[in-house]
Amino acid sequence: MRKPKKPQKQLLHLVFGGRLTSPEGIEFENVPDLDIVGIFPNYAEAEVAWRGKAQATIDQADVRYFIVHMHRLMDPETGEERGDDDH
């Protein structure tokens, strides 16, 4: 008899970006204008969203998108506990 699959732990990730004051930095030109792409239940889905936005703005050197590991902020032990979220 098969055991039911244990649901994966939710590891929330935020994807956002915007225009930087300098292409070499990470300071945003106008914080109220940030593009909040969304919150995703795992890194794989966040990476797909991030990649789409990054590719759409590739010709704009001063626009950058980021993935934030929200689960690490909410529960700092989650990344190490599972050992599968090295990004």
PyMOL commands that set and color helices and strands:
alter all, ss='L'
color gray80, all
select helices_A, chain A and resi 31-33+43-56+70-74+78-82
alter helices_A, ss='H'
color red, helices_A
select strands_A, chain A and resi 13-19+35-40+63-69
alter strands_A, ss='S'
color yellow, strands_A
deselect
rebuild
show_as cartoon
